[in-house]
Amino acid sequence: MTPVPSTAKTTAFFQLLNQTAELDSRDNRGKKHTMALVLSGLTCALCCGRDGSLSSLHRHMVNHFTVLCQATSSTQPTAISRAQLPLVLAKVNLGVFAKLLFEWFAIDLPALAGCWLAVDGKDLRGSIQTGQTRGQACVSVVAQTTEAVIGQAYYSGKKESEKLVVRQLLADRGLNNQQLSLDALHLNPLTVNAIHKASGRYVIGLKANQAQLYRACICRCLVDTPIYEYTSSLERKHGRLEQRSYRCFALSKAVFAPRWRVAGFQTLIWVKRSRQALGGDKLTEDISYYLSNAPVQESTDGANLCAAIRGHWRVETMHYRRDVVLCEDSVRTNKPGVSRLLSSLRTLTMNLLHRLKPKNMAAQLDNFADEFSSLIQFMQVEAVL
């Protein structure tokens, strides 16, 4: 597959890493391995499908060390050892790396106008220690149209709240004025108020944990007439038949509790999903509810909200590919910094692969593994090396 040239960059990502002294928190005395070369080697290994084991990633780095040095004009004599690798990775300044990564990708926020962004979290299961139920976790903001990750943050699942991390991420990345889809965990006055105040749009799940609001919305669905209705065609996939029905209800005249009065609720969306296995099992149906501060004045407005609800699953698709294609959850480490850094490098890998638009991402990883020179060429075209 021929690489698609990216927008011209004045500095390659490798050079940017090399020039940023704050990236490496190691003591300058005794430094043997260049941090930029280590991170580039790991990225190449991820692009060749060697994820799932730090030892497998390291073997790839060693086997292709000479070629990588030639591509980057590096004079380092030997590759980093397996024992040193996690120790060096733990010394990467994650905040600096994330800033470099997303600045280098140069997501143009005005260009996102009209595009819905899905926000969701994911546990890094390889970081969960024996006897524990939570470890490190990652929150991602994903463009529904492309699955490109445009923002990311990490937190400790044992000690921190995803809600706080999401609010901070949206504020730091300047995303509160965008169109955002979120799950019911984030139906919180502070979150929706910040989006509404910034003139952003949201569609957010509603569940029974918001008991009073949930009951009021169910009653409205029973009494009011929908302002928009749509039923999808019957789809056959994943060994089952599936159909979705949507109804939108106006909330402009509804009265809410004081905590919700500045949330800007305009539309309630009722969604029914009907599924039946091809083997003939009984039909199953589930109903869910969503709230939005976007009004439905025309049928296109209702269709847009329904598409945003459906498109939210693109973030789950991205998580699935990280788990199944890149084997993210298989890498075991007891160093939180290493888990977070490897996750950020996977984000770099996923965003790069999306630029190729492969029909099969796993097949593309195999192609790069079989022809490492084509990966080097792709990395140079994309200004990574």
Helices and strands as residue ranges (DSSP letters): H 13-19, G 21-23, H 35-47, H 54-63, H 65-72, H 84-89, H 94-105, G 109-112, E 116-123, G 125-127, E 136-143, E 149-156, H 162-172, E 179-182, G 184-186, H 189-197, E 201-206, H 211-223, E 228-231, E 235-237, E 240-250, G 258-260, E 267-277, E 284-292, H 299-311, H 313-324, G 328-330, H 336-356, H 361-370, H 372-381
